Amino acid sequence: MVDAFTELDLPLADRREGKVRISWTLPRDEAGERRLFVTTDRLSAFDRVLAGVPYKGQVLNQLSAWWFERTQDIVANHALGAPDPNALVARCAKPLPVEVVVRGRITGVTDTSLWGMYSTGERVLYGHRFPDGLQKNTPLPKPIVTPTTKAEAGGHDEPITVAEVTERNLVEPALWSQVTEVALALFQRGVEIGDDAGLILADTKYEFGLSPDGDLLLIDEVHTPDSSRWWVAETLEGRLAAGEEPESLDKEVVRRAYAELGYTGHGPTPKLDESVWTQTSDRYIDAYERITGDPFVAGNQPVAPRLIQRLREAALL
């Protein structure tokens, strides 16, 4: 395995650091205000950065670009171009203060997952009422929108209801109505393409922003193994019948490994076997190849010098 790409310094202004992505301001051009987003190999779960997984950043960046192209008929997005396998040039957008999670199945191990709350006896989740007797990993009658607030660094996202988004003045009602409609349409597109690839999209997270002109934009990433639970359809029914978890091509396996050690995102992070990270890298690549139908071509290593050279060639540095 190659070394994970987790850090980068560039001589650009307004550096902003997220759990996985680092961004900088780029000079304005005919497309308007722009930012450069670099996707690292960092893996976050439980709202914390836990490790670096080789090639993960490339998968996220290239797979998001693939989905941006295939969903732009539903909603515009911020993508302008990808000068490097780990980099995206994007239109500037003001992010909405909520993450929009669409769920098609009752699953998960985190405190804010549907199953995490349902299994403790809660029956009204994110403003939706659920009956008794549901089984883990089974389909919901129809996909539902379950928003969360965006936590500050080191904090945890807070589940809220669809109604609270407007009641708390987080998003204006007409805009929120548009967001939920778009999110459900995006999820349906993901389900359909996933079905063709032999995969089940159990749930996913979207982020939206507003352009300087006030237009709604899909931002961040789309239907990646970081933002989505992707299950292998062929093995699902057999595994559920045997009382096993779905075969996942995402980071849910990492969440489960930590959960088995009793970790819920609080306190010291336990150490996982190195094989967990190797297998996670393989799953991300497998997801990319199944969804796109194309072989994954790893970028030259190490990432940082290659990326800097590509940025120079594109006159971005």
Secondary structure, 3 states (H helix, E strand, C coil): CCCCCCCCCCCCEEEEECCCEEEEEEEEECCEEEEEEEECCEEEECCEEEEECCCHHHHHHHHHHHHHHHHCCCCCECEEEEEECCEEEEECCEECCEEEEEEEECCCCCCCCHHHHHCCCCCEECCEECCCCCCCCCEEEEEEEEEEECCCCCCCCCECCHHHHHHCCCCCHHHHHHHHHHHHHHHHHHHHHHHHCCEEEEEEEEEEEECCCCCEEEECCCCCCCCEEEEEHHHHHHHHHCCCCCCECCCHHHHHHHHHCCCCCCCCCCCCCHHHHHHHHHHHHHHHHHHHCCCCCCCCCCHHHHHHHHHHHCCCC
